[in-house]
Amino acid sequence: MEDQLKQVFINGHYSIESLTKDVSVKPIHSHNDEWRQHPLFDALKIGSNSIEADVHYKSKNPNLIYVGHNSASLSDKKNLESMYLNPLYQLLEEANPISSDNDNNIIEKKNGIFYNSPENTTYFYLDIKNDRENLIKTLDNKLQRFSDKGFLTIFNTTSNEFIQGPLTIIITGDYPYEYINSMKIRTMFIDAPLKSISQDSNEASKYPSQKISIFASDPLNKLVGSHQTISLFNGLSKKQVNTISGIVDNAHSLGLKTRIWDTPKFTYSSKVKIWKQLLSIGSDYLNVDSLQQAVKF
């Protein structure tokens, strides 16, 4: 991967053609993406169109959104703009040169950042770790340039219209529900609680598809119990598979995609077995820490 990325680094940045040409889009979610040697780019290079970064806010530097799994790992250099927003904006600008049709009308449809699959959006998850109100306001301001160019997936509450853009922002973790719900032009969506919406219709009504949420997720142990109930060699039991299948089917009936995270990391055979089981019951995205293992299995 290191050698491949060196080869596609051109004139100080990664071009879409060199980064994603002939790369098929895969239902892989790059969890804790900021831990990777090349955040964002490692995921895009293998075809992952779902990427998650942990974000923090510090009142002493209110214009920065810090990226890191915990407060001990934070530094001014590791911030959302330099690691993610700036390169994403650059790639989207490259994918969308100003063009017109035969009647000289400007083409409004925006391309995504996968060279062979420009119709695909990229899901960018932000896992809020603290001070959600201040962080989301700062994020809203930083996304304005994307919104101005039509790069973001939006829901217009006035026209009741959902428009998919090449970049879809999903807020997870300690999300500020009321702030996002109050947006007239919604440029970010909430990661709905997967188990809760399958058990409580009132809870489900808070996360309508394409209006508030696009995805629903939960950790595996919340769906089936402790990891200790999962076989180290045989994966999920038939009963556990049936339980998860019902939850996933319910989310799909509500129009939501699903992602199940915190699957066992050991043993390798059990991890792969569970990945296969989750895909077989229709869960939409694999939540992974090892991109290469997910691609190869």
Residue pairs with C-beta under 8 A, 6 or more apart in sequence:
1 37
1 38
1 42
1 45
1 292
2 37
4 45
5 14
5 38
5 41
5 42
5 45
7 18
8 14
8 15
8 18
8 19
8 45
10 18
13 87
13 90
14 41
14 87
14 91
15 94
16 91
16 94
16 95
16 113
16 114
16 115
17 115
19 41
19 44
19 45
19 91
19 113
19 115
20 44
20 45
20 47
20 113
20 114
20 115
20 116
21 115
21 116
22 115
22 116
23 44
23 45
23 46
23 47
23 114
23 115
23 116
24 47
24 116
24 117
25 47
25 49
25 114
25 117
25 120
26 46
26 47
26 48
26 49
26 294
26 295
27 50
27 279
27 284
27 285
27 286
28 43
28 46
28 47
28 48
28 50
28 285
28 286
28 288
28 291
28 294
28 295
29 48
29 50
29 51
29 52
29 123
29 125
29 259
29 261
29 285
29 286
29 287
29 288
30 36
30 42
30 43
30 48
30 50
30 51
30 52
30 288
30 291
31 52
31 261
31 287
31 288
31 289
32 52
32 54
32 69
32 289
33 39
33 40
33 42
33 43
33 51
33 52
33 53
34 53
34 54
34 67
34 68
34 69
34 78
34 83
35 69
35 289
36 42
36 43
36 291
39 53
39 67
39 83
39 84
40 51
40 83
40 84
40 87
40 88
41 87
42 291
43 51
43 291
44 51
44 113
44 114
44 122
46 291
46 292
46 295
47 114
47 295
48 291
49 112
49 114
49 120
49 121
49 122
49 123
50 122
50 123
50 125
50 259
50 285
51 84
51 122
51 123
51 124
51 125
52 124
52 125
52 126
52 127
52 172
53 67
53 80
53 83
53 84
53 124
53 125
53 126
53 127
54 67
54 68
54 69
54 70
54 127
54 129
54 173
55 65
55 66
55 67
55 80
55 126
55 127
55 128
55 129
55 135
55 139
56 65
56 66
56 67
56 68
56 71
56 74
56 129
56 130
56 131
56 135
57 65
57 66
57 130
57 131
57 134
57 135
57 138
58 64
58 66
58 74
59 131
59 134
61 76
62 134
62 138
63 138
64 76
64 79
64 80
64 81
65 79
65 80
65 81
65 135
65 138
65 139
65 142
66 74
66 75
66 76
66 78
66 79
66 80
67 74
67 78
67 79
67 80
67 83
67 84
68 74
68 75
68 78
70 129
71 129
71 130
80 126
80 139
80 142
81 142
84 124
85 142
85 143
85 146
88 113
88 122
88 124
88 146
88 167
89 145
89 146
89 151
91 113
92 110
92 113
92 146
92 149
92 151
92 166
92 167
93 149
95 110
95 111
95 112
95 113
95 118
95 166
96 110
96 111
96 149
96 151
96 166
98 106
99 106
99 107
100 106
100 107
101 107
108 150
110 149
110 150
110 151
110 165
110 166
111 118
111 119
111 166
112 118
112 119
112 120
112 121
112 122
112 166
112 167
113 122
113 166
114 120
114 122
118 166
121 153
121 164
121 165
121 166
121 167
121 168
122 166
122 167
122 168
123 168
123 170
123 214
123 215
124 167
124 168
124 169
124 170
125 170
125 171
125 172
125 191
126 139
126 169
126 170
126 171
126 172
126 173
127 172
127 173
128 135
128 136
128 171
128 172
128 173
128 174
128 175
128 176
129 173
129 174
130 174
132 174
132 175
132 176
133 176
133 179
136 171
136 175
136 176
136 179
136 180
136 188
137 179
139 188
140 187
140 188
143 152
143 169
143 187
143 188
146 152
146 167
146 187
147 154
147 185
147 187
150 165
151 165
151 166
151 167
152 165
152 167
152 168
152 169
152 187
153 162
153 163
153 164
153 165
153 167
153 168
153 169
153 187
153 189
153 214
154 162
154 163
154 165
154 185
154 186
154 187
155 161
155 162
155 163
155 185
155 186
155 189
155 210
155 211
155 212
156 162
156 163
156 184
156 185
156 186
157 183
157 184
157 185
157 186
157 211
158 184
162 210
162 211
168 189
168 214
169 187
169 188
169 189
170 188
170 189
170 190
170 191
170 214
170 215
171 180
171 188
171 189
171 190
171 191
172 190
172 191
172 217
175 190
175 191
177 190
177 206
180 186
180 188
180 189
180 190
180 212
181 212
186 211
186 212
189 212
189 213
189 214
189 215
190 207
190 212
190 213
191 213
191 215
191 216
191 217
192 206
192 207
192 212
192 213
192 215
192 216
192 217
192 251
192 256
193 203
193 207
193 216
193 217
193 218
194 216
194 217
194 218
194 223
194 247
194 251
194 258
194 260
195 218
195 222
195 223
195 247
196 203
196 204
197 203
197 204
197 207
197 216
197 250
197 251
197 254
197 256
198 204
198 246
198 247
198 250
198 251
204 254
206 212
207 213
207 216
207 254
207 256
208 254
208 255
209 254
209 255
209 256
210 255
213 256
214 256
214 257
215 256
215 257
215 258
215 259
215 284
215 285
216 251
216 254
216 256
216 257
216 258
216 259
217 258
217 259
217 260
217 261
217 287
218 260
218 261
219 260
219 261
219 262
220 227
220 230
220 260
220 261
220 262
220 263
220 264
220 274
221 227
221 262
223 243
223 244
223 247
223 260
224 230
224 236
224 240
224 243
224 244
227 264
229 237
229 240
230 236
230 240
230 264
230 270
230 274
231 237
231 270
232 264
232 266
232 267
232 270
233 267
233 269
233 270
234 270
234 273
235 270
235 273
235 274
235 276
235 277
236 244
236 273
236 274
236 277
241 277
241 281
244 260
244 278
244 281
244 283
245 281
245 282
248 258
248 281
248 282
248 283
249 282
251 257
251 258
252 258
252 282
257 284
257 285
258 282
258 283
258 284
258 285
259 283
259 284
259 285
259 287
260 278
260 283
260 287
261 287
262 287
263 271
263 274
263 275
263 278
263 287
264 270
264 271
264 274
265 271
265 289
268 293
271 293
272 293
272 297
275 286
275 294
275 297
276 297
278 286
279 286
286 294
288 294
